[in-house]
Amino acid sequence: MASRLVTPDDVTLIRAVRIQHPEWTRQALARRLLTAPLAPPRQPAPKEVRPMLDVNRLPLEGPRGPLDLLRTITDPRKPRGVRHSVGSIVALAVCACLAGARSFGAIAQWAAECSRAGRQRLGCRRPTPPPEPTFRRVLQRVDAGALDGKIGAWLAGQTALAGQGIAVDGKTLRGAHDGPRKAPYLLSAVLHQDGRVLAQQPVDEKTNEIPGIHPLLDGLNIAGAIVTADALHTQTETARYLVEAKHADYVLPAKDNQPTLKADIQALGLDAFPPAAHGHHQGAWPDRHPADLDQH
């Protein structure tokens, strides 16, 4: 049976779970947590809200699991002297972040708290875990764009996107300033239902989000999905791309960047309308075309 050392996080977690499940004995709960192959979620600082998962419950292996995907990552290091595979390092880092780690040191500590069997499950073949400098060097050199694309495609494949709402929105990455350089700005495609990030695309500070929507969605199969975005994306080219190239629907607001279209909509005097209704039957309007945005 796998086992590991007791940590302060374990004690805090045991106390928290005991409050929720008073019927569990302290010994049974401690045994369940301490014999798990992977370390439990790390407890955040007081007043800090941090999403955490118990990775022991995740389906990591198998055809729909992420481990096989992570093993396809290209190793940026020279083969000589490599002790830990890039797949195992990234797998440990991903699971540590899911469990609440937010720094290279916390990732290394989480890996050290896992049992040897747990690390072997994630592809680590050596008896000792990777140290903090190894995590730092490898994660800083891995192709972040390629890794993000693989994970995003895997997340998108976990559920059928037809009929789902996908929000396209840009945000500045908080706490990512690099000296005099501004914090990076990312355009993201997020699933409405559960906030799952399907794809991310950096946006150059000298441009805007509009040209970034094509590379953002190119690798995703969003046929039948409903894409929402702010008024900045109410553009003919964006609408045509979504309908004709991606076979998706869209909900784009008309504001002052489309004054004629906005005025025409206001002149209709409608409080609400069914965009896909045609008479008494459901379905797309037969004459609907993206160019209608500029024809009003």
TORMIVO-827880 format. One record per residue: residue in one letter; x, y, z of N, C-alpha, C in turn. Coordinates in steps of 0.2 Angstrom, whole numbers, padded with zeros to 4 digits, always signed. Atoms other than C-alpha are relative to their C-alpha. Layout:
aXYZXYZXYZ ...
//
This chain:
m+0004-0006+0000+0000+0000+0000+0004+0006+0000 a-0004-0006+0001+0007+0017-0005-0001+0004+0007 s+0001-0004-0006+0010+0029+0010+0005+0006-0001 r-0005-0006+0000+0019+0046+0013+0000+0003+0007 l+0000-0004-0007+0023+0058+0027-0005+0005+0001 v+0005-0004-0002+0011+0068+0036+0002+0007-0001 t-0002-0007+0001+0011+0087+0031-0005+0004+0003 p+0005-0004-0003+0003+0102+0039-0006+0001-0004 d+0006-0001+0004-0009+0103+0024-0004-0006+0001 d+0004+0006-0002-0015+0085+0028-0004+0001+0006 v+0003-0001-0007-0019+0090+0046-0006+0005-0001 t+0005-0004+0002-0029+0105+0039-0006-0003-0004 l+0005+0003+0004-0038+0095+0026-0004-0005+0004 i+0004+0004-0004-0043+0082+0039-0005+0003+0004 r+0004-0004-0004-0050+0095+0050-0006+0002-0004 a+0005-0003+0004-0060+0103+0036-0005-0006-0002 v+0004+0005+0002-0067+0086+0030-0004-0003+0006 r+0003+0002-0006-0071+0081+0047-0007+0004+0002 i+0006-0004-0002-0083+0096+0049-0006-0002-0005 q+0005+0001+0005-0092+0091+0033-0003-0007+0000 h+0002+0007-0001-0093+0072+0037+0002-0002+0007 p-0001+0002-0007-0094+0070+0056+0000-0007+0001 e+0001+0007-0001-0099+0052+0053+0007-0004-0001 w-0006+0003+0002-0081+0048+0047+0004+0000+0007 t-0005-0001-0006-0069+0043+0061+0007+0003-0002 r-0006-0003+0001-0053+0052+0062+0005-0005-0003 q-0005+0004+0003-0042+0037+0059-0002-0003-0007 a+0002+0002+0006-0052+0031+0044+0001+0006-0005 l-0001-0005+0004-0051+0048+0036+0007+0001-0001 a-0008-0001+0001-0032+0050+0039+0003-0006-0004 r-0003+0006+0004-0029+0032+0032-0002+0001-0007 r+0002-0001+0007-0039+0037+0017+0004+0005-0004 l-0004-0006+0003-0029+0053+0014+0007-0002-0001 l-0007+0001+0000-0012+0047+0018+0002-0006-0004 t-0001+0005+0004-0013+0031+0008-0001+0001-0007 a+0001-0002+0007-0018+0040-0008+0007+0001-0003 p-0006-0001+0003-0004+0039-0021+0002+0007-0001 l-0001-0006+0001-0005+0057-0025-0002+0005+0006 a+0001-0005-0005-0004+0072-0013-0007+0003+0000 p+0007-0003+0000-0021+0080-0008+0001+0007-0002 p+0000-0008+0002-0026+0098-0013+0004+0004+0006 r-0003-0004-0005-0015+0111-0004-0005+0005+0002 q+0004-0004-0003-0024+0122+0008+0002+0007-0002 p-0002-0007+0001-0025+0141+0002+0001+0004+0006 a-0001-0004-0006-0020+0155+0013-0007+0003+0002 p+0006-0003-0003-0034+0163+0024-0003+0005-0005 k+0004-0005+0004-0047+0173+0014+0002-0001-0008 e-0002+0001+0007-0039+0166-0003-0005-0005-0003 v+0004+0005+0003-0051+0158-0015+0004-0003-0006 r-0004+0003+0005-0042+0146-0026-0003-0007-0002 p+0003+0006+0003-0049+0132-0037+0005-0006+0001 m-0005+0005-0002-0042+0115-0031-0004-0007-0002 l+0003+0006+0001-0045+0097-0036+0004-0006+0003 d-0003+0006-0002-0041+0080-0029+0002-0004-0006 v-0002+0003+0006-0031+0073-0043+0000-0008+0001 n+0001+0007-0001-0033+0055-0035-0006-0002-0004 r+0006+0002+0002-0050+0055-0042-0001+0002-0008 l+0000-0002+0007-0046+0061-0060+0002-0006-0004 p-0002+0006+0005-0046+0048-0075+0006+0002-0004 l-0006-0002+0003-0028+0051-0079+0002-0004-0006 e-0002+0005+0005-0025+0035-0089-0005-0001-0005 g+0005+0002+0004-0034+0028-0103+0000+0004-0007 p+0001-0004+0007-0039+0034-0121-0002+0007+0001 r+0003-0007-0001-0048+0049-0114+0004+0004+0006 g-0004-0003-0005-0035+0053-0101+0006+0004-0003 p-0005-0005+0002-0022+0067-0102+0007-0002+0000 l-0007+0002-0001-0006+0057-0098+0003-0002-0007 d-0003+0001+0007-0004+0050-0116+0001+0006-0004 l-0001-0006+0004-0006+0067-0123+0006+0004+0003 l-0006-0004-0003+0007+0075-0111+0007-0004-0002 r-0007+0004+0002+0020+0061-0117+0002+0002-0007 t-0002-0002+0007+0019+0068-0134+0004+0007-0001 i-0003-0007+0000+0027+0085-0129+0007-0001-0002 t-0007+0000+0002+0043+0089-0137+0005+0002+0006 d-0005-0001-0005+0058+0089-0125+0005+0006-0002 p-0004-0005+0002+0067+0106-0126+0008-0001+0002 r-0007+0002-0002+0083+0098-0118+0004-0004-0004 k-0005+0005+0003+0098+0089-0125-0001-0007+0004 p+0001+0007-0003+0096+0070-0122+0005-0001+0006 r-0005+0002-0005+0112+0069-0112-0001+0003+0007 g+0001-0002-0007+0110+0070-0093-0007+0001+0002 v+0007+0000-0002+0091+0069-0094-0002-0005+0005 r+0002+0005-0005+0085+0061-0078-0008-0001+0000 h+0007+0000+0000+0066+0065-0079-0003+0001-0007 s+0003-0001+0007+0056+0064-0095-0004+0006+0001 v+0004-0006+0000+0047+0080-0100-0007-0002+0001 g+0007+0002-0001+0031+0071-0100-0002-0001+0008 s+0002+0001-0007+0032+0066-0082+0001+0007+0004 i+0000-0007-0003+0038+0084-0077-0006+0004-0001 v+0006-0004+0001+0024+0092-0085-0007-0003+0003 a+0006+0003-0003+0011+0079-0079+0000+0002+0008 l+0000-0002-0007+0017+0082-0061-0002+0008+0001 a+0002-0007+0000+0016+0101-0064-0007+0001-0001 v+0007-0001+0002-0001+0100-0071-0004-0002+0006 c+0004+0003-0006-0008+0089-0056+0001+0005+0006 a-0001-0004-0005+0001+0100-0044-0004+0007+0000 c+0004-0006+0001-0007+0116-0051-0008-0001+0001 l+0007+0002-0001-0024+0107-0051-0002-0001+0008 a+0001+0001-0008-0021+0103-0032+0001+0007+0004 g+0000-0007-0003-0018+0122-0029+0007+0003+0000 a-0007-0003+0001+0001+0125-0032+0000+0006-0004 r+0000-0006+0004+0005+0142-0038+0007+0003-0001 s-0007-0003+0001+0024+0143-0039+0004-0007-0002 f-0004+0005+0002+0038+0132-0045+0002-0004+0007 g-0002+0003-0007+0043+0129-0026-0006-0005+0002 a+0006+0004-0002+0025+0123-0023-0001-0006-0004 i+0000+0005+0005+0025+0112-0038+0005-0006+0003 a-0005+0005-0002+0041+0103-0032-0002-0003+0007 q+0002+0002-0007+0034+0102-0014-0005-0005-0001 w+0006+0004+0001+0018+0094-0020+0003-0007-0003 a-0003+0006+0003+0029+0081-0031+0003-0004+0006 a-0003+0004-0005+0039+0077-0016-0004-0003+0005 e+0005+0003-0005+0024+0074-0005-0004-0006-0003 c+0003+0006+0003+0017+0061-0018+0004-0006+0002 s-0003+0006-0001+0021+0043-0015+0004-0002-0006 r-0004+0002+0006+0033+0034-0026-0005-0003-0006 a+0004+0003+0005+0019+0024-0034-0004+0006-0003 g+0004-0006+0003+0009+0041-0037+0005+0003-0005 r-0004-0003+0005+0024+0048-0046+0001-0005-0006 q+0000+0005+0005+0026+0032-0056-0006+0000-0005 r+0006-0001+0004+0008+0034-0061+0000+0005-0005 l-0001-0005+0004+0013+0050-0069+0006+0000-0004 g-0006+0001+0005+0028+0043-0078+0007+0001+0003 c-0007-0002-0003+0042+0047-0066+0003-0007+0002 r-0003+0006-0001+0054+0032-0066+0005+0000+0005 r-0006-0001-0005+0067+0038-0054-0003+0000+0008 p+0002+0000-0006+0065+0035-0035-0001+0007+0003 t+0001-0007-0003+0066+0054-0031-0003+0004-0005 p+0004-0004+0004+0055+0067-0038+0005+0006-0003 p-0004-0005+0002+0062+0081-0049+0000+0006+0005 p-0001-0006-0005+0069+0096-0039-0003+0006-0003 e+0002-0007+0002+0063+0114-0040+0003+0003-0007 p-0003-0002+0006+0076+0119-0053-0001-0003-0006 t+0001+0004+0006+0072+0105-0065-0007+0002-0002 f+0007-0003+0002+0053+0111-0065+0001+0007-0003 r-0001-0007+0002+0059+0129-0067+0003+0000-0007 r-0004+0000+0007+0071+0125-0082-0005-0003-0005 v+0004+0004+0005+0059+0113-0091-0006+0004-0002 l+0006-0004+0001+0043+0123-0089+0001+0007-0003 q-0001-0006+0003+0051+0139-0094+0002-0001-0008 r-0002+0001+0006+0058+0131-0110-0005-0004-0005 v+0005+0004+0004+0043+0120-0116-0004+0005-0004 d+0004-0004+0005+0033+0127-0131-0007+0001+0003 a+0006-0001-0003+0019+0135-0121-0006+0000-0005 g+0005-0001+0005+0009+0138-0137-0003-0007-0002 a+0001+0007+0002+0010+0119-0142-0004-0003+0006 l+0003+0003-0005+0006+0113-0125-0007+0002+0002 d+0007-0003-0001-0009+0125-0123-0005-0003-0005 g+0005+0003+0006-0016+0119-0140-0001-0007+0002 k+0001+0007-0001-0014+0101-0135-0005-0001+0006 i+0005+0001-0006-0023+0103-0118-0007+0003-0002 g+0006-0003+0001-0036+0114-0125-0004-0005-0005 a+0003+0005+0004-0040+0101-0139-0003-0006+0004 w+0002+0005-0004-0041+0088-0126-0006+0002+0004 l+0006-0002-0004-0053+0098-0115-0006+0000-0004 a+0006-0001+0005-0064+0102-0130-0003-0007-0002 g+0003+0007+0002-0065+0083-0134-0003-0004+0005 q+0004+0003-0005-0072+0079-0117-0007+0001+0000 t+0007-0001+0001-0089+0085-0122-0002+0002-0007 a+0002-0002+0006-0099+0088-0137-0002+0008+0000 l+0000-0008+0000-0098+0107-0142-0007+0002-0003 a+0006-0002+0004-0114+0107-0153-0005+0002+0005 g+0005-0002-0005-0127+0117-0144+0003+0004+0006 q-0003-0004-0006-0115+0124-0131+0002+0007-0002 g-0002-0007+0000-0111+0142-0128+0008+0001+0001 i-0007-0001+0000-0093+0147-0131+0001+0008+0000 a-0002-0008+0000-0087+0165-0125+0007+0001-0002 v-0007-0002+0003-0073+0173-0134+0001+0007+0004 d-0002-0006-0004-0065+0186-0122+0007+0001+0001 g-0007-0002-0001-0049+0195-0119+0001+0002+0007 k-0001-0003-0007-0041+0198-0102+0008+0000+0000 t-0007-0001-0001-0024+0204-0096+0002-0005+0006 l-0003+0005-0004-0014+0190-0087+0002+0003+0007 r-0001-0003-0006-0014+0196-0069+0007-0003+0003 g-0006+0002-0003+0003+0195-0060+0005-0003-0005 a-0005+0003+0005+0013+0191-0076+0004+0005-0003 h-0004-0005+0002+0023+0207-0078+0007-0003-0001 d-0007+0002+0001+0041+0204-0085+0004+0006+0000 g-0004-0006+0000+0051+0219-0080-0004+0006-0003 p+0003-0006+0003+0047+0234-0091-0006-0002-0005 r+0005+0003+0004+0036+0223-0102-0007+0000+0003 k+0007+0001-0002+0017+0224-0100-0002-0007+0001 a+0002+0007-0001+0008+0209-0093-0004-0002-0007 p+0003+0002+0006+0002+0198-0108-0007+0000+0000 y+0007-0001+0001-0015+0200-0115-0002-0007-0004 l+0002+0006+0003-0024+0183-0119-0007+0001-0003 l+0007+0001+0002-0039+0180-0130-0002-0007+0001 s+0002+0007-0002-0048+0165-0124-0007-0002-0002 a+0006+0002+0001-0062+0154-0129-0002-0005+0006 v+0002+0003-0007-0072+0148-0113-0007-0003-0001 l+0007+0003+0000-0086+0136-0112-0005+0003+0005 h+0005-0003-0005-0101+0144-0104-0002-0004+0006 q+0003+0005-0005-0107+0129-0095+0004-0001+0007 d-0004+0001-0006-0092+0126-0083+0007+0004+0000 g-0006-0005-0001-0079+0140-0087+0006-0004-0003 r-0005+0004+0002-0068+0127-0096+0004+0004-0006 v-0004-0004+0006-0054+0136-0107+0002-0005-0005 l-0001+0004+0006-0054+0128-0124+0006+0002-0004 a-0005-0003+0004-0041+0139-0132+0002+0007+0003 q-0002-0007-0001-0030+0154-0129+0005+0002-0005 q-0004-0003+0005-0021+0166-0140+0003+0006+0002 p-0003-0007-0002-0009+0180-0136-0002+0005-0005 v+0002-0006+0005-0014+0197-0143+0005+0005+0001 d-0006-0005+0000+0000+0209-0147-0003+0007+0002 e+0003-0007-0003-0002+0226-0138+0000+0005-0005 k+0001-0005+0005+0000+0235-0154-0006-0001-0005 t+0006+0001+0004-0016+0227-0162-0006-0001+0005 n+0006+0002-0004-0033+0221-0155-0002-0007-0001 e+0002+0007+0000-0043+0206-0153-0003-0003-0006 i+0004+0002+0006-0052+0206-0170+0004-0005-0004 p-0004+0005+0004-0038+0197-0180+0002-0006+0004 g-0002+0006-0004-0035+0185-0166-0005-0006+0001 i+0005+0005+0000-0051+0176-0167+0001-0006-0004 h-0002+0005+0005-0046+0166-0182+0005-0006+0003 p-0004+0005-0003-0031+0157-0175-0002-0003+0007 l+0003+0003-0006-0040+0155-0158-0004-0006-0001 l+0005+0006+0001-0054+0144-0165+0002-0004-0006 d-0001+0004+0005-0045+0137-0180+0001-0008+0002 g-0001+0007-0001-0040+0121-0171-0005-0004+0004 l+0006+0003-0004-0057+0118-0162-0006-0002-0005 n+0006+0002+0003-0072+0109-0169-0006+0002+0003 i+0006-0004-0004-0086+0121-0164-0006-0001-0005 a+0006+0001+0004-0099+0115-0177-0006-0001+0004 g+0006+0001-0004-0116+0118-0170+0000+0004+0006 a-0001-0004-0007-0109+0129-0155-0003+0007-0002 i+0002-0007+0000-0115+0146-0151+0006+0005+0003 v-0005-0004-0003-0101+0159-0150-0002+0007+0002 t+0002-0007-0002-0103+0175-0140+0006+0004+0001 a-0006-0005+0000-0092+0190-0140-0003+0007+0001 d+0002-0007-0001-0092+0208-0136-0001+0004-0006 a+0002-0004+0006-0097+0222-0148+0006+0001-0005 l-0006-0001+0004-0079+0223-0154+0001-0005-0006 h+0000+0005+0005-0081+0207-0164-0006+0000-0004 t+0006+0000+0004-0097+0212-0172+0002+0003-0007 q-0003-0002+0006-0088+0212-0189-0003-0005-0005 t+0002+0004+0005-0093+0205-0206+0004-0006-0001 e-0005+0005+0001-0077+0195-0208-0001-0005+0006 t+0000+0005-0006-0079+0187-0190-0007-0004-0001 a+0006+0004+0000-0097+0182-0193+0000-0005-0006 r-0001+0004+0005-0093+0175-0210+0004-0006+0001 y-0004+0005-0002-0079+0165-0203-0004-0005+0005 l+0003+0004-0005-0090+0158-0189-0005-0005-0004 v+0005+0003+0004-0104+0153-0201+0002-0005-0005 e-0002+0004+0006-0095+0147-0216+0006-0004+0001 a-0006+0004-0001-0079+0141-0210+0000-0005+0006 k+0000+0004-0006-0083+0134-0193-0007-0003+0001 h+0007+0003+0000-0102+0130-0196-0003+0001+0007 a+0003-0001-0007-0106+0138-0179-0005+0006-0001 d+0004-0006-0001-0119+0151-0174+0003+0005+0004 y-0004-0006-0004-0115+0168-0165-0006+0004+0003 v+0004-0006-0003-0123+0181-0154+0005+0005+0001 l-0005-0005+0000-0114+0197-0157-0005+0007+0001 p+0004-0006-0002-0121+0214-0149+0002+0005-0005 a-0001-0006+0004-0123+0229-0160+0000+0006+0004 k-0001-0006-0004-0117+0245-0152+0002+0005-0005 d-0002-0006+0004-0109+0261-0158+0005-0001-0005 n-0005+0001+0006-0096+0253-0169-0004-0003-0006 q+0005+0001+0006-0111+0248-0180-0006+0004+0001 p+0006-0004-0001-0122+0263-0179-0006-0001-0004 t+0006+0002+0004-0133+0259-0194-0004-0006+0002 l+0003+0006-0002-0136+0242-0189-0004+0001+0007 k+0003-0001-0006-0140+0247-0171-0006+0004+0000 a+0006-0004+0001-0152+0261-0177-0006-0004-0003 d+0005+0004+0003-0161+0248-0188-0003-0005+0005 i+0003+0005-0005-0163+0236-0173-0004+0004+0004 q+0004-0004-0005-0169+0250-0162-0007+0002-0003 a+0006-0002+0003-0182+0255-0175-0005-0006-0001 l+0005+0006+0000-0190+0237-0175-0004+0000+0006 g+0004-0001-0006-0196+0241-0157-0001-0007+0003 l+0001+0007-0003-0193+0222-0152+0003+0000+0007 d-0004+0001-0006-0190+0218-0134+0004-0007+0000 a-0004+0007+0001-0185+0200-0139-0002-0003-0006 f+0002+0004+0006-0185+0189-0154+0004-0007+0000 p-0004+0006+0001-0180+0171-0158+0004+0000-0006 p-0004-0001+0005-0165+0172-0169-0001-0006-0005 a+0000+0006+0004-0168+0154-0176-0007-0001-0003 a+0007+0001+0002-0187+0156-0179-0001+0002-0007 h+0002-0002+0006-0194+0156-0196-0008-0002-0001 g+0007+0001+0000-0213+0158-0196-0002-0004+0006 h+0002+0004-0006-0220+0144-0185+0004-0006+0001 h-0004+0005+0000-0206+0133-0188+0007+0002+0002 q-0006-0002-0002-0189+0132-0180+0005-0001-0005 g-0006+0001+0005-0173+0134-0191+0003+0006-0002 a-0004-0006+0002-0161+0146-0198-0004+0004-0006 w+0003-0004+0006-0168+0160-0209+0004-0001-0006 p-0003+0002+0006-0165+0155-0227+0004+0005-0003 d-0004-0005+0003-0158+0172-0232+0005+0003+0005 r-0005-0003-0005-0147+0174-0217+0007+0000-0003 h-0007+0000+0003-0129+0179-0222+0004+0005+0004 p-0004-0004-0004-0115+0187-0213+0001+0007-0002 a-0001-0007+0003-0114+0202-0225-0006+0004+0002 d+0006-0004-0002-0131+0207-0218+0002+0006+0005 l-0002-0005-0005-0121+0216-0204+0002+0007-0004 d-0002-0006+0003-0115+0229-0217-0005+0003-0005 q+0005-0002+0004-0131+0230-0227-0005+0004+0003 h+0005-0004-0004-0141+0239-0214+0002+0007+0000 
//
